[in-house]
Amino acid sequence: MRRPRSEGHTCTELPACESRRLPQRPGLPSARSPPRGGSTDTPHDTGVGQGPPTAPDSADAALLRAVADDEHAPFDLDDVAAEAGTTRVLLEAVERAGLLLPHHIDDTGVARYSPADVQAVQAGLAILDAGLPLAELLDIARHTDDAVAVIADAAVEAFLRFIRDPAQSTSDTPDELADRLITAYQRMLPATERLVAHHLRRRLLAKVAARVAEEADAPQPHDTKRATQSDGGGTAPS
C-alpha cells in the first residue's frame, strides 16, 4: 500500500501562485503553419523545388502523429496523484511551477499523463522526503522550466531548419519525406535527452564539488579565534 504523502507537501505552505493553462504537447508546428521566411500565402513554400504541395503537409502530419504517439498517456491528474501516492493539490502546485507538463490535452480538454510523468513525480517526492522544502523545490522548478524552454525552442528550430526544410526539397515522394523526418526524430530525441541529462549531471557534480571545497577551505569562526590567540593578538588566559 502506498504511503500517504499529503503531510508537509501541500501548496498551502506557499504564497498563492499564478495559475496558467495547461500546455499542449510540445512539438512541431501544425501542417498549416507557414514556414520561417516563406510566404504566408503558400504553406511550406521555401522557394526551392519541392514535390506536390500536399507532400510537406502529409509528412508533417505523419511526424506530428509520431510525436504524439511516442508514449502511452492513460492518466489524468487524479490518476497521477493516486499512482505516485500524493495529492492533486500538490501536483497542481508543481504544474504551475512548470515541473509537471501533460503529455497532451485530449479531445475533451483533459490533460493526459504517461507512466514517465508518474516516475517524475515520484522523483520529486523523493527529493522532498530527503528534506528539501517544497517552496525551494518549486523555485528550482521555475528556473528549470525557463531554462529548458529555451533549450527546447532552440532544438526544435534546429530540427526544422537543418533537417525538415532540406528534406522537403530533396525527397521525391511524400512517403520518403515522412520516413526521413520520422527516422531523424526517433534518432535525435533520445540523443538530445541523453546529452542534456548528461550535461546537467556534470554541471551539478562540478558545482557540488566546488562549493564543498570552497567551504572546506574557508576559515571557520573557531579556527580564526585560535589563530588570533596564537599570534598574540588575543587576550592571554589568566
N, C-alpha and C positions, 0 to 999 in steps of 0.2 A: 504494500500500500504506500502511496506517495505521501511524503511528509508535507503537511501544510506549510506554506511559506508566506502567509499573509502578515505575520508579525514583523514589524520593522521594515517592511518592504512596500509600504503604500505611499502614494504620492501626496498624502496629507502632510508629510514632513517637508514638502517643498512649497515655494510660492506658486501661485496659480500660473500654469503655463499657457501660452497662447496655442489654441488648437489649430490644426491645419488639416486640409483634406488629405485623405489617404492617396498616395501617388499611384498612378497607373504603373504597370510593369515597365521598368526601364527597357528601352530597346531602340530599334531603328525607326526613322520616320515612316509613316504610312506610305503606301504606294502612291497616294495622291499628293504627297508633299513635293514641292518644287525643289530641284537640286540647288546646291550652292553655286552662285554665279551663272545659273542657267535662266532661261526665260520663264517667267511665271505663267506664260500663256500655254506653253507646251511642256508638260511634266517630263523631267528626265532628259530634256533636250540639251546635250552638252556641246553641240556644235561639231561633234566628231561622228563619223559614220557608225551607225548602230543598226541593230535588227529592226523588226517591225515595232511600232510604238507600244504594242502590248508586251513586248519581251521584258523590259525592265520592270513593268508593273507586276507581271506574273512572278518574276524572280524575287522581287521584294516581298511579295505576298508569301512565297514559299519560305523565305528567310524569316519573316515575321512569325510564321507558324512554328518554325524550328526554335525561335527564341521563346515563344510562349509555351512550347511543349518540352522544354529541357528538364522540367521537374514535375512530379506529381504533387498537386497542391489541394488536398482534400479538406483542409481545416479552415474554420472561421476563427475569429479571435477567442471565443469562448473555448473552442476545442484546443487551441494552443495553450491556454491557461490550464485546462484540465490535464493535458499531456505533460506539461512541464511542471505541474504541481505548484502553481502560483495563482494570482488573481487577475481578473480582467482590468481592474483599476491600475495595477502596476504596469501591465502591458500597454495600456493607453498612455501612461506617462512616458514609457520607454519609446513608444511610437511617436509621440510628439517631439521627443528629443532627436529623432531620426535614426535610432539604433535598431529599430524593427520596421522593415518595409514589407508590404504584402507582395506575394508573387504576382498577383494580378487582381483586378476587380472583375467579378463575374457579371453575367447579364442582368442580374437582379440588383447590382450595386453593392454586393457583399465582398469585402476583402478576403482573399483566399491565401492560405499559407501552406508551406511544404514541411516535410519532416526536418529538413535542414534548418528551417526557421525555429522549430521546436528545440533543436540542438543548440542554436544560437542563444535562445532564451535561457536554456539550462546552463550554458557557459556564463551568462550574465549573473544568474543566481549563485553560481559557484564563487564569483568574484565578490558578491555581496556577503556570502557566508564566510569568506575569508576576512571580512572586516571593513571593506570599503563602504563608506556611507552612500546611500542611494543618491543623494544630491551630487556627490562627486562623480559617481558613475554617469549620471545624466549630463553633467557638464562635459565630461570627456566625450560622451556620445555626440553632443552637439558639435564639438570641434572635429570629431572623426567624420561626421556626416558632411560637414562643409568641405573637408579635405578630400574625401572620397568622391564627392560630387564633381570636383574639379578634375580628378583623375579619370572618372567615367566619361565626362564630356570630351576630354582630350582623346581618350581611347576610341570612342565612337567616331569622332571626327576623323581620326587617322584611318579607321577601318573604311569609312565611306570614301575618303579622298584617295587612298592608296590601294584599296582592294576592290571595293564595289565599283567605283566610277571607271577605272581602267577595264575591269571585266565586262562592263556594259558595252564598251567599244570594241572588244576583241572576241566576244563569244558569238558563235554562229547561230545558235538556236536558244530559245527561252529555257529549254531543259538544261542545256550546257551551262548557261549563265546561272541558273538556280543551283545546279550541282556545285559549281565553283564557289559560289557565295556560302552555301551551307557547309561545305568542306572547310573553307577558310574559317568560318565562325566556330565550328566544332574543334578546330585545332587551336585557334587563338584565345578563346575564352578561358579554358583551363590553364593555358600557358600564362596568360595575364594574371589570373588569380594566384598562381604559384609565385610569380615574380613579385607581385605586390605584397603577398603574405611573407615571403622570404625577406624582402627589404624591410618591412615593418619589424619583423623579429630581430634582424640585425641592428636596426636603429634602437629598439628597446633595450637589447642587451648592452649595446655600447653606452647608452645613456645611464643605465643602472650601474655599470662598472665605473664610469667616470664620476658619477655622483657619490658612490660609496668611497672611492679612492680619495676624492676631494674632501669629504667629511672626515675620513680617517687621518688625513694629513693635517687637518686644521687643529690648532691647539685648543684643548678643552679648558674650561674655566679652572679646574683644579690643577692642571698642568701649568697654566700661566702663573697661578699663585705660588706654586712650588718653585718655579724658575725665578721669580722675583725675589723670593726669600734667599735662594742660593746665591744670587748676585749681590746680596747685601742691601737690596732696596726695600726689603720688608722689615717689619718690626721683629726684633730678635726676642725669642721667648725669654721670660724672666726666670 
